[in-house]
Amino acid sequence: MQASKQPGLWLVAAIACGVTGAAWSHHSNAMFDATKVVTLEGTIRDFQWTNPHTWIQLRVMENGQEVEYSIEGRSPNALARIGWKRNTLKPADKVKVTMNPLKSGERSGNVLTVVKADGTVISAREGQSP
């Protein structure tokens, strides 16, 4: 069978490859320990409003030394639907962040809520009460 006589077959193959690539491009939340909730108090160094995930770079004092956590958030689109904006968190903001930590123990996690210095609670999940 010649390829030129089967254009539909090539189209199906191209679509299948595209769908497979999209499915592999997004990871699961399996790396986070959903059974644990960690609360960190610190200062925002940077809030990255980027796809596919937002990131909070949070400076925290641990044992007298400043360390930095990279905390993963949902996509800008998902957060925008529940009221977040690209300027919801700004450098130098003092915050309290709750997150599910990485199972590996590295300084990272999946954000659940952010409490600003004025007491405003910002959820990162639809329908989640703080």
N, C-alpha and C positions, 0 to 999 in steps of 0.2 A: 504494500500500500504506500503510495506516495504522499508526502506531507501536503503537497498542493491540492490534493483531492480531499483532504480532511481538515479544512480550516476550522471547523467547529471543535475538533479534538484539541487543536493548539490553543484555542480560546479557553477551553475548560482547564487545560493544564496551566495556563498562565494565571487564571483566576485562583486555582487551587494553591499555586505557589504564593500568590499575594496574601491569601487568607492565612496560610500556614505561617508566613513571616509575621503577620500582625499578631497572631496568637502567641508566638514565641517572644515577641517584643515586650510583652507585659509580664511581670513576675507576680507570683502569689505573695500573700502575707505570711507564708510559712516560716520565714526567717525571724519573725517577731514572736515573743513569748506572750500570747494573749492571756495567759493565766496570771501575769504580773503587771502591776501598774506602778510606775516610778514617777515621783514628782520631783522636778528640778526647779530651783529658783536661780535666776540669773539675768543676764543682760543680752539683748538681741545684738549680735554683731551684723547679721545680714538676714533678710527674708527674701528668698529667691522665688519669684512668681513665674515658674517655668514649667513647661511640659516635659515629660509626662507627669512629674510630681513636683510639688512645691517643697522647699527646704527651709528650715529654720536653723541658722547657725547661732547657737546659744553658748555664751561664756558663763561658766559656773565655777565657784570656788570649791575645791576639794582638797582637804588636808593642807590648807594654807596656800594652795597653788591654783592659779587659774587654768582651767582646762576647757576645751571646746567640744560641744556635742553637735552632731549633724543629725537633725531630726526630720524625718520624712513626713510629708503631708500628702493629702490627696491632690488631684489635678486642679489647676486654676479653675477650670470649668465646674468641677464638682463643688469646690469651695465657694465660688461665686454664687451658685444656686442657693447656698445657705447663708449668704450675706457677707462673705469675706471680700476684700478688695486687695489690690496689689500693695496698698499702703496701710493695711490693717495692722501690720507690725513694722516698726521702724527701728533702725539702728539706735542704740542707747536706751530703748524701752526696757524697763524693769518688768519681768514677767515671771509667772509660775506656770510651768508646762507639765501636764501629765501625759505619759506615753507608755506604750507597751515596748519594753526594751528588746534589743536584739538578743537572740538566744546565745550568740557567741560571746556576749559580755562586752563588746566594743561600745564606745561612747556614741550610741545612736539608738534610734527607736522610731516608732510610728506614733505621731501626735494624736492625742484624744481631745484635750482641751488646753486652752491658754487663758490664764487669768492675768489681766492687766493690772498695773499699779493702782488704778482707781476702783478696782474690784469687778470690772466688767469681765464676765465669763464668755469666752468664745469657744463654741463646740466645733470640732472638726468632722462631726458625723451628723447626718440628718436624723432628727428624732431622738438624739441622745440627750438625756438630761445631764447636766454637769455634776 
